[in-house]
Each structure stands twice: as structure tokens, then as C-alpha cells.
Amino acid sequence: MLKYLILLLIICSSKVFAISEEGYLNTFTTQVWPYFQSFPEKKLPSFDNTLINYRHLALGNRDLVIVMGGRTEPIDKYAELAFDLKDEAVDLLLIDSRGQGRSERLLKDPQKGYVKNFEDYAKDLKFLIDNLKLRNQYKKVIFLAHSMGGAIGLQAQILYPKLFDGMILSVPMIEILLRGRSESGTLKLTKLLKLIGMKRSYIPGGGQVKDYWSFEENTVTQSLERHNMAHWLTINDRTLLMGSSTVNWVYEAIKAGRFIFKKRENISELPILMFQAQHENFSRYSRQNKMCASNPHCKRVYIFGSKHEVFMEKDEFRNIALKETKIFLEKIIKN
């Protein structure tokens, strides 16, 4: 009996994660990365001709998951997640937000986190979906994103109703944690800085980075292995490095968060799975909690012990998010 219980545990656990942290980088570079790269990367000129980079993992399934990362994150960081979901009866489309990853950078300094209007991100998303004819090709389209990517998806769903059939949001950025500064005060300050010509300047104290931050300095994950994976990606492609955000990006991000919260009733019937990390340094949870509470189809999962990037965390935390993600996808696909 014990032998069968052990076998059952192995089978169940193997469906939760693709690879463990033990021997992670070797497995990532020999299995996950070759799988991910077997699908070609492409670029599409968006509504204003900005080149948007994407990778379509077309496996012939009837449903699609669109994946977007947070600010500074290239789609390459989500290769493991793509590997995790390869047997879940869904195709994937991973998109680099404009101004980062391998999408076209918007300023002379390629490391500046900049966007003219936050709505441009949502326009890009809608443009890709329309021009790739994804709503015609797939029965269900589910959006999965982290932080800034979550805000992009939420704004897109509000602006373009019925764009998605469900959303999986990891700490969606709808209220930035400003470390002692008020949101209203920061909005006024950035507006003033814009008026005196600092719209495209780094935020005060910000700038370029010469290398991916050290594990000891990072505040987003406790997984040394997944941190090293992200570092390995930037070693292999230095163009992926991103510096601080600009004045205009902060101004636009605050306005977008307020817009999403104000219009939350527009998504009150949409199935949403929302993850929150206990040790969070980038987003406040007040708006997230209220938005989820106003939607009877929203499930909020608070991951005790986790830092900001739940899909890049240690196995013990990441597996919670991955298990919940697979359950959610199965429910959406079956309905």
C-alpha cells in the first residue's frame, strides 16, 4: 500500500511543476530553453508602427493563453511557465511589452522604462489579437500576466469588452507601492516634472543598470536558481537589460491604476484568478482586494512566504500558483 501511495504522490507532484530547483540551470538550458526556442520569435508593427515582439507556441489546441510579464521582464523569463503548460491543452502567445524585451525601445536610451500613454500597451494587445485573428482561431482566450502585464490586460479588457474569457493575474499593478509617498503627491510631482521638460528623464535617483541585480539585492524572489536563470538570460543578450522607469511612465501607471479601479464594474462578471505575495514591495493590495470582492467570479490566492514574482519563486511557493493556474484553466476550458 505504501508503495502505491508513494507512486501516486510522484505522479501528482510531477503534474505540478516542470523542473525542480535541484539542478535547475542545467535542466533549464538543456530541456526548457530548447523547447521554448523551437517556436520562432516574430515581430509585428503595432497601431503606430512600433515593433512588438512575440512568440506563438502553436500546438494545435482550441484554446489560447496570452502571457505578459511585468516591467523590465522579457518573455524569455516565462519559458519555464510555457514548459509547465505544454500538456494543458492550450496554445500560448507570449508578448514583450513595447519598450522592453525584444520589442522596439522607445527612446534613445534603451534602458529607460517609458511609455507615452499607458493605453498604448492595451492598444498593442488588441492590435495583435485582431491582426493575428486569435479570436477567430481559438474558442477561448485566457490572459495570464504579472504586475504591469496584469494592469495592461485589465485596461485592455475594460476598453475592449469580451477580449478575454478569463484572467490569471499575479500581483496586478493597479496601485503602486510608493514607499511612504502618497499617490496623489507623486502624481502631482510627476506632472510638474513633465511640465518642466523631464517627461523622458529617469525618475529621481534612477538610472541605467550595468548588470542584473545580485541575488542578495533582489526583492522579487527567494529562488537563487530562478534568479540565476534570469541573470543567464541577460548574459546571453545584454539588450534585455532595463533600467529605472521614467517620470512619464510613473505618471501614466498611476493614472492607469486609478482608471482600472474606477471601471472595475466593467469586469465584474469575468472569471479572475488573482495571486498576492506576502512579502510584496511593489503593489498595494487595497484596490486588488476591493476589485476581487466586487466580482463573484474572482478568486484571490494569498501565498504566505512568497515575494513579488510568484512564478519565479521557490518551488514551495511557485507550485501553489502553478496548481491553482492549472485548475483555473481547466475550468475555463471546460465551460
Secondary structure as GFF3:
##gff-version 3
##sequence-region A 1 335
A	DSSP	alpha_helix	2	14	.	.	.	ID=ss1
A	DSSP	alpha_helix	24	27	.	.	.	ID=ss2
A	DSSP	pi_helix	28	32	.	.	.	ID=ss3
A	DSSP	alpha_helix	33	37	.	.	.	ID=ss4
A	DSSP	beta_strand	41	45	.	.	.	ID=ss5
A	DSSP	beta_strand	51	57	.	.	.	ID=ss6
A	DSSP	beta_strand	63	68	.	.	.	ID=ss7
A	DSSP	three_ten_helix	75	78	.	.	.	ID=ss8
A	DSSP	alpha_helix	79	84	.	.	.	ID=ss9
A	DSSP	beta_strand	91	95	.	.	.	ID=ss10
A	DSSP	alpha_helix	119	131	.	.	.	ID=ss11
A	DSSP	alpha_helix	134	137	.	.	.	ID=ss12
A	DSSP	beta_strand	140	146	.	.	.	ID=ss13
A	DSSP	alpha_helix	148	159	.	.	.	ID=ss14
A	DSSP	beta_strand	166	170	.	.	.	ID=ss15
A	DSSP	alpha_helix	183	195	.	.	.	ID=ss16
A	DSSP	alpha_helix	224	236	.	.	.	ID=ss17
A	DSSP	three_ten_helix	238	240	.	.	.	ID=ss18
A	DSSP	alpha_helix	247	262	.	.	.	ID=ss19
A	DSSP	three_ten_helix	264	267	.	.	.	ID=ss20
A	DSSP	beta_strand	272	279	.	.	.	ID=ss21
A	DSSP	alpha_helix	286	293	.	.	.	ID=ss22
A	DSSP	beta_strand	298	307	.	.	.	ID=ss23
A	DSSP	three_ten_helix	310	312	.	.	.	ID=ss24
A	DSSP	alpha_helix	315	334	.	.	.	ID=ss25
###
